[in-house]
Amino acid sequence: MSGAPDRLRIDSGGDQFTVSGAAPRLSWRIPRAFTGQSAYELEATVDGTPLARVARTSKEHLFIAWPWAPRRSCQRVTWRVRVRSEQGLSDWSASSAFEVGLLNDDWTARWISPVEGVDEGYGNRPAYALSTRFEVSADVLSARLYATALGVYEAFVNGHRAGTAELTPGSTSYDRTLYAQAMDVTDALRQGSNEVEVLLSDGWYRGKTGGFRLPSGWGTTTAARLELHLWNQDGTRTVVRSGERWTSRPSKITRADLMDGQSMDLGSSTGPSQPVLIDQVVAPGIDWSPAPPVRRIESRPPASLRQIDAGTWVADFGQNASGWISLADLGPAGTRTVIDHGEFAGPDGELTTAHLDSVLPGGGPVRFVQRDEVVSAGGGEVFEPRHTVHGFQYARLRRDSAELDPASVTMHVVHSDLTRTGTFECANADINRLHDIAVWSFRGNAVDVPTDCPTRERLGWTGDYQVFAPAAARLYDVHGFTRKWLRSVRDDQLSDGRIANFSPDGRRTKLHLEDRLAKSTGSAGWGDAIVAVPIELYETYGDREVLAENWEAMVRWVEWTLAAAHEYRHPSRIERSAEPLPHEEFIWDGTYHWGEWCEPRTDPPLSWEEWQRSDKGEVGTAYLYRSSATLARIAAILDRPVEAERHMRIADQVRAAWRTEFLDDSGRTTGDSQAGYVRALAFGLVPEEVRGAVVRRLIELIRAAGNHLGTGFLSTGELLPVLADSGYADVAYDLLFQRTSPSWLAMLDRGATTIWEDWDGVDDDGNPHESLNHYSKGAVVHFLHTHVLGLRQANGSAGWESFVVSPVPHPDIPWARGTYESPQGTIEVAWHTAGGTLQLEVDVPPGSTAEVIFPHGETTTLPAGRSTLTRPTREALR
């Protein structure tokens, strides 16, 4: 025997411990000393009782279906595994534990709602405290609090906060999906009288949403549901449930909104308690999330604290992030402190947020606000606003009558507690910094769902994430995080098959089909996320089920796009021919498209109205082809040969239509833009015989732009890989190292600590524009991993069973190194050039094979284990 499997896990999340449904899937990694796996054995105990051992001949070790009978609510399971290979039988792994949550059919607690006072309107409502007392007369062996809410809640037992998760129960499409949390509260209990309390605020359920700060439409009444289970030493169980015996009262949180901020009066009287309202809401069944929780990930003191005038200070934390500030110095009783948060401060040090203001269509301006307020009770309390979250680097603190201790101010970075999987470092400090700000940008937008920005909108825009998902999956383990979000995408799908612009969709677009927002729903590159993101998860993690659970939604989306292409025509084509030409059946041009969003401005720029009316059929048809072809591939993976053949036939017809309409015999497209050529090459739309001409035209446009890129949201991530894979790595590096706008390094030179929405997020005059934390253009970091480092998964591989190492060196990058925690194990790659040689080190985990492709074209295959190879550089061979 040699070694043991490690990294045992199930496909579920949890806070203090992993919590699952009745039949989770099991995964593990093969021992490092093994070359593979031919069989495995599983052992498990449930509440200390062993289950029958399971032994199977199989090489599979990822997402193994639960092999025993489904488990019951609240059961505690430990399991372990050993595997066999040609090296023999491994040792047993260390045991891994999880608990089954309180399953939906077993909940007996009632939904309880607070008795609310005068409705101050969305964004201005207080948080309410719901509580009850109960007796503990026996010795408690362990205790679990199961809780959820329509709103955001915090739970306390005898004043002790339960769990470490923030912003629970999280952001979902509340009409169809609701997750609960399980918390270990054993140590908070005491003999005699005890209290359990919940602080409940509007949260995602009933608060403001989006850039226009409109109300979420999930419901009008907040509610909570809780069960506290106590397992006693004598074998009995005591259950405390939410119900008629609970009371509610206003809390010291006088205003709580996730977007606008939180106010607290720590010295206020909360008033008398009243009986709660019972079962005032309709809610979906309770489930258990596959995603990790949102947590306080790290804390940062101010990099500087500048006094602007008497009673006003601006803190610069040195990093744009999502989270909040805690303040330990609140001043004497009655002192009011107002904290405004933002992404930008001018040369005078003053905070500005005007670049994030909006104008409501058909209405007036919407001023951007992220403001917390606290009134001191004078008792040394610490203010920490856990019922809101902000995107900020700077905070302005104002108080009239007291000084401020700089040491009392702390930024807490708050986002989903994702496990880091990919690292990258190279010899160029600017490129390392670019990688760093892209990571920070994703972190700031991974607050339970993948958002566009943590400030102005905070919405799970589909287009943004389908662009960044490959980079996200390299940087972090986003398997459960993304599966959770995809469930909301399915929940929000419109009845005709369209995918909502963002999910969870608190605007409830599917119920308001005549609304302005609904008319912009169904865009190419946005709705296509329902196809692009699941295939990315399958390829990265080897999870076939993720394709199966999204199959129906994918098909409905692609069928809608095909119908839209057939039924609607852009006015320019109607002007060309009253009757559609034969190929136009597959040109998707007549419905709303966001297009190549934030493409560098033309000269002169189009007005908003002109841009909206412009023909985006080239983009729409390209995505129609990619999604149809991808759907055909997914059908084959899912053993659906008839559907695979049909969708591949459709894809071929769409591609032929795209070529007829948008590409001439010389390799020019009608749009003749960098973005268009990049997309055509990346999607495989270009015939082989004109591919060279298309690439050369792309190069001409880049050179004509002074080695500046001309791509926006949709194509930027594909730009450098397309150039490098087409033999123009020098042009890719010219773009990567470009220091004037539009470029990535221009962002660095102008002070970016996260990726900007607009290439000129801070212009030449130092003025901010749009969001300064939008990860889309940060998709470039995928190129750093796949080409600079040279590590990418082989075509046709899933779960990193095979990968390619093919670095693309540059004189300004003489070395690079990085790692990736793949489903098979840790992959390490490091290379450096010196004296005309390239030395490459690769560590291949068991269960994987690796092919090395040297810059001069030589290939070699590596077995599992560590290898060091030395070859002459391409320049040395010339």
Buried (B, 14 or more C-beta within 10 A) or exposed (E): EEBBBBBBBBBBBBBBEBBBBBBBBBBBBBBBBBBBBEBBBBBBBBEEEEBEEBEEEEBEBBBBEBBBEEBEBBBBBBBBBBBBBEBEEBBBBEBBEBBBBBBBEEBEBBBBBBBBEEEEEBBBBBBBBBBBEBEBEBEBEBBBBBBBBBBBBBBBBBEEBBBEBBBBBBBBBBBBBBBBBBBBBBEBBEEEEBEBBBBBBBBBBBBBBBBBBBBBBBBEBBBBBBBBBBBBEEEEEBEBBBBEEBBBBBBBBBBBBBBBBBBBBBBEEBEEBEEBBBEBBEBBEBBBBBBBBBBBBBEBBBEEBBBBEEBBBBBBBBBBBBBBBBBBBBBEEEBBBBBBBBBBBEEEBBBBBEBBEBEEEEEEEBEBBBBBBBBBBBEEBEBBBBBBBBBBBBBBBBBEEBEBEEEBBBBBBBBBBBEEBBBBBBBBEBBBBBBBBBBBBBBBBBBBBBBBBBBBBBBBBBBBBBBBBBBBBBBBBBBBBBBBBBBBBBBBBBEBBBBBBBBBBBBBBBEEBEEEBBEBBBBBBBBBBBBBBBBBBBBBBBBBBBBBBBBEBBBBBBBBBBBBBBEEBBEEBEEEEEEBBEBBBBBBBBBBBBBBBBBBEEEEEEEEEEBBEBBBBBBBBBBBBBBBBBBBBBBBBBEBEEBBEBBBEBBBBBBBBBBBBBBEEEBBBEBEBBBBBBBBBBBBBBEEEBBEBBBBBBBEBBEEBEBBBBBBBBBBBBBBBBBBBBEBBEBBBBBBBBEEBBBBBBBBEBEBBBBBBBBBBBEEEEBBBBBBBBBBBBBBBBBBBBBBBBBBBBEEBBBBBBBBBBBBBBEEBBBBBBBBBBBBBBBBBBBBBEEEEBBBBBBBBBBBBBBBBBBBEEEEEBEBEEBEBEBBBBEEEE
